[in-house]
Amino acid sequence: MAEFIQLHMLVSYPPSNLNRDDLGRPKTAVMGGTQRLRISSQSLKRAWRTSDIFTEHLKDHMGIRTREMGVMVKDALTSGLPLRELLDGKKTDDPKNVTGIPEEKAKSWAWKITSVFVDKSPKDTRKKTKKDKAVEPDGETKDTKKGKSNVDKATLRSEQLVFYSNDEIAAIQTLIMTLIKEKREPNGDELSGLLQEKLSSIDVAMFGRMLANATRYNVEAAVQVAHAVTVHEVAVEDDYFTAVDDLNRGDDDAGAGHIGELAFASGLFYEYVCINKTLLEENLGGDKKNGGKGLAAAAIRVLVESAVKVTPSGRQNSFASRAYASYLLVEKGTQQPRSLSVAYLEALNGKNLLGAAITALADTRKKMDDVYGKCWTQEYEMNAFAGTGKLSELLTFVAG
């Protein structure tokens, strides 16, 4: 039976534009017949995953999502520099006593390595059906031999974003070192060993990944994040602004050096996160030392701290709209989880929105529990509005 951890958060943002649509305006949604401000789950997850909190505590267990892996592999082959350092953007001197691979060979080998993650992998296609593509001795499919790979041979960029786990990055690096040392191209067995099922990569285990052509290596997300919506109706406004030219003394032209408009809005958001702790531990089965449980506990702790502290980066230089969660309710249990967004189906209004939002959440939760029975056996409440609860205790509770 799976164990779930549910987070119900209330976060207030002043005038901001944290998550923009295709017109550059804050994203919205209609809920209960009224327009609400919205922050997408993708925006929230990326802000948390790339935060200093994740980097500080879990830097050795983080993967990378990119289309540029082929470029980085080629650079590692030609320079002899560690792949991970190149991926992290670190500038290091070329290693001494290392002779890299010539450019053309490096491009060809990098293409083969990267194609494993976006085309049918050798391991997947050994047991082929009529619909599967035949695998050649060197690990390429017939389609890739015809130049139909999902990795562009000229640029080495893949058509799709791929989530590479830290284990897979390490395996690629090991292969690169072997190829440089032995001055040869990779063979099918070496390529087939790059994709891995058992991972110790926190971000992949939490947020999942999909490899359309190698489905056995897909990872089901253990963390589900809802789009954050305001508990009240919102109207998006436009900021008409000007910028002054410092060298314009106003002698001939007293006008501004630049005129523009910027859309913004403010609101109190309800955010909901559901963590399948059992699945997270299973996804982290690559943590052989303690079966994934120790790493899962650390990951949950870091995720929750990021969720209550980290703000999406959109337009921060314009608005400095950084905020901590004002209220957080955590529930633990083994029953089917549920969001409490219905508490705000009817838009709230009034001067004390935060107090009203907390009351509405508590009332709705009680009524749901009365009707369906409790889906939780343990709870912890942190209320900055009332000055109760402590973050340190909360993190111990979720990690426990």
N, C-alpha and C positions, 0 to 999 in steps of 0.2 A: 504494500500500500504506500502510495507516494505521500511525502510530507511537503506541505506548501507553506510558504511565508508570503503574506500579503501586506503591502504598504499602501496606506491611504494618506496622501499628503495634501496640505493646503499651502500654496506658495503665492505671495503677493509681489507682483512686479510693477514698478512705477512706469511712466511713459517709456515705451520700448518698441523695438521691431526685431524680436529675437529669431523669428522664423518666417521668411518671406515667400510669397507666391511668385508666379512667373511675371507679375507686374511690379514686383518689389514692395508689395504691400503686406502687412501682417496677415498670416493665414487665419481664416475664420471657419466656423461651422455653424449650421443651424441646429439648435437643440431645444426641444420643447417649444418650437415655433418662434424662437428669438435668436438673433445673431450673437454668437459667442466668439471670443478670441481663442485661438488654437495654437498649440505647439506640437509638432508631429513627433511621433515616437522615434523616428529616425534621427531627428535633431537632438532629442534628449539622450539617446543611447550613444551617439557619437561624442557629445559633450562629456559624458561620463567616462567613456572608454579612453578618450585621449587626454583626460585630466591629469594634473600633477599627482593627484591622490592615487590613481591607478599606476602611474609610472613609478612613483616612489616605493610602493609596496609590492607590486607584481611585475616589475620590469623584466624579470627573467622568465615570465610565463605569459608573455603577450605575443600575439601573432600580428600579421600585417595584411590589410586588404588593399589590393592594388592591381592595376593593369600593366604596371611597369616592371614586373619581375624579370622578364627576359632581358631588358636593358641592364638591370642591376647584375644579373648573372654574367652577361657579356663583359661588363666592366670588371667584375671580380676575376673572370678568367684572364683578361688581358693584363690586369694590374697585379694580381696576386693578393689584393687586399681582402680582408674578411668580409663576406657578404653581409653579415648583420650590421657591421659598421657602415657600409654603404647604404643600407636600407634606413638606418637611423640618421643618416645625413652627417655622420662624423667625418671630419677631414683629417686624414692621417697621411704620413709620408709613405711613399712606396716602400714595401718591405725589402730588406737587403737580401741578397743571394736568392732571389726568386725571379725566375724568367717566365713571364706570362705567355699566353697563347696568342699567336698572330690574330689580327682583327677578323679576318674572313672566317677562319676556323672557329674562333670564339663565337661569332654570330651564329654559325651553323649549329654548334653544340648547345648554345643558349636557347635556340629555337626548339631543339629537340627536348631539352629539359622542361621548358615552360609548357610545351604542348601536352605534356603528361597531365597537366592540371585542367586543361580545357577541352581536350579531345578524349576519345576512348583510351583509357590507360592500358598498357600491356597486360597488367594483372587482371583487369576486367574482361579483356577480350580473348583470353586464351581458350575459354570455353565459349566458343562463338555459336550463334544460331544463324539462321538464314538472313535475319535482319541485321546482324552484327557485321562490322567491317573486318575483313581479314587482317591479321597482324603479320607484318614482315619480320624477318629474322633480326633486323636491327631495332625493332621496337616501334616502327612507324606503321600507321595504317595505310591502306592503299590510297585513301583520300589525301593524307598528309603528303604522300609521295607525289601526288598530282598538284600539290601546292594549295590544297583546300583546308589547311589547318586554320583553327580559330586564333592563331597567333600570326600576325603580319610578319613575313620574313624580312621585309625591308626595315621596319621600325622596331620589331620584336615586342610590340605591344599587343596584348590579348584583346579580343572583342569584348569580353566580359570582365567585371571585377571579380577577383578570386581572393578568398580568405585563406591565407597560408598560415598554418599553425607554427609555433616556435619549434616544434619537433621537426616539421617538414623543412623549415628554413635551415635547421642544423644539418639535416640529411643532405640537402642541396649543397651546403658548404663543404661537407665531408667529401661529396662526389667531386666538387670543383677542385679541392686539394689533390685528390687522386689523379684527376685528369691532367692537372698542371705537372704533377710529379712524373707521370708516366707518358705524357705527351701523346695522348690518344683520345679518340672520341668515346662517348658513353655507349655502353651496350644495353640490350633490352632488359636484362636482369637488373642492372643498376637503375635504369629508369623506372622499372616496375616497383622498386622499393622506396620511391620518394613519397608517394601518397600513403598516408597512414590513418588507420582507424582509431587506435588508442592514442589519445592526446593528453597533454598537460597544459594546453593553451587556454587560458582563462576566457578570453574574449570569444573564441570560437565555441567553447563549451557553453557560455552564457547565451550568446546571441545567434548561434547556429550558422550554418553555411549550406549552400546548395551548389553542387557540381552536376550540371545537367547530364553530362556524358560519363560520369563516374559515380552513380547514385549510391553505391555501397559506402562511399566516403562522405555522404551527406551527414550533417549533424543537426539534430532537432534542438531548437533553442530551449534552454532551461529557464530563461528569463523572458517574460512577456511584459511589454510596456505599452500602456494605453496612450493615445493622444491626450495631452493635457487640454482641458477646456475651462473657461471661466465659469464661475458659479452664478454669474449675473450677465445681463445683456450688455453688449459693448458696441460702441460706434467707433469706427476707425477714423482718425482725424489726419489732417495734412499740416505739416510744419513748413511754412514759407520762411526760408532763411537766406541770409546774405553773407558774403565774405568780403572783407575790406582789403584792398591792396595797400600794403604798408607804405609804398612809395608814392601813392596818389595823395598829393597835398591838397587836392580840391581846387587848385588854381583854374584848371580848364574844365574838369569833369569831376563832380562831387559824387558820382554814382558808385555803386559797389563793383568790386572786381568779379563777383560771381553771384548769381541768383539761382536758387533751386527749391525743390519741394521734396519733403520726406514724410512718408506716411508712418503713423505710430498709433499706439493704443496702450492702455494700462488695464490691469485686472487681477483678480484673485483667482488662482487656478486650482482645480482639483486634479491631482495626479495619482494614477493607480499603477502599481507594479506587482506582478505575481511571479514568485520564484519557486520553481519545482526543485526543491533541495535534493530529492532522491535522484532525479534525472541529471542534475548538475554533478553529483558524485559519480554517476555512471559515465557521463561524458568525460570526466577527468580520470578515467581508469588508467591513463598513462602515468599517473602519479603512483608508481608501484610501492613507494615507501609506506604509504598509509591508505592505499586503496582509493585515493581521491578525496577522502573525507577531510583531512587536514587542509588541503588546498582549497576545497569547496568552502570550508568555514572562513578561511582568509578572504576568499573571493566575495562571499556574501557581505562580510564586514566592510570591505572596500566599496562594493557597489552601493550599499546603503549610505555610507558616509558621502559618497559622491552625489547620490540622489538628493540629499538634503542640503548640500553645500554648493554644488556646481551648476552654473547657469549656462545655457547656450550662448555662443559667442557672437551671434548676429547683432550688428550695429552697436557693439559695446562702446566703441570710441565715441559714438555720437550721443549715447544715452547713459552710459555707466549704470545699466540696469541690473546690477548684481543683487542677488537675494538668497537668503537661507530660508528653509521651510519654517513657517510659523507654527505648523501643527503636523504631527505625524502619529498615526495609529498603526501598530504592527500586530498582525494576527498570525498565529501558528496553528496548524491543524492538518488532519489527513482527509477531510471531507472536500468535496468539490468547491473550489473557490468561486467568489463572485465580487464584482465591482459594486461600489455604492454610489455610482454616478447618478442613479435615479433620485438621489436626495436633492439634486439640483436640476431636475427636469423642469420644474417651475423656477424661473429665474428669481434669484434673491434681489432685494433692494433695501435701501435704508442706510443709515450712517454707520452702523456697527456690522459691516459685512462679515468680518472674520468671526466675530462671536456668533452671528447667525448661521454661518457656514458650519462651525463646529457643532452647534446645537442640531442643525438639520442632519448632519452626518450621524450623530449619536442616536437621534430619534429613528432614522431610517434603519440603522443597524439593529436596534432593539426590535423593531417591528419585523424585520426579515428573520431575525433569530427566533421570534415568537412563532412565526408561521412555518419556517423550514427546519428549525432547530439550529443550534450553533454549528458553524463550520470550523470553529477554532477551539482550541483547548487552552491556549496561553495568549496573553496579550501584553503589550507595553505601549504606553501613551506618553508622548513628549509634547508639551504645550508651552511654546515660548510666549504665547499670548497671556497665559496665566503664570508663567515662571515655574512650571512643574516638569519633572523629568530631567534626565541628563543624557547628553549624547554618548558619553563613555558607557553608561549603563545600557543604553539602547543597543550599542554595537556589541557589547558582551551578550546581550539577550539574543540578537539575531544570529550570532556566530555559534552560540551554545547548542 
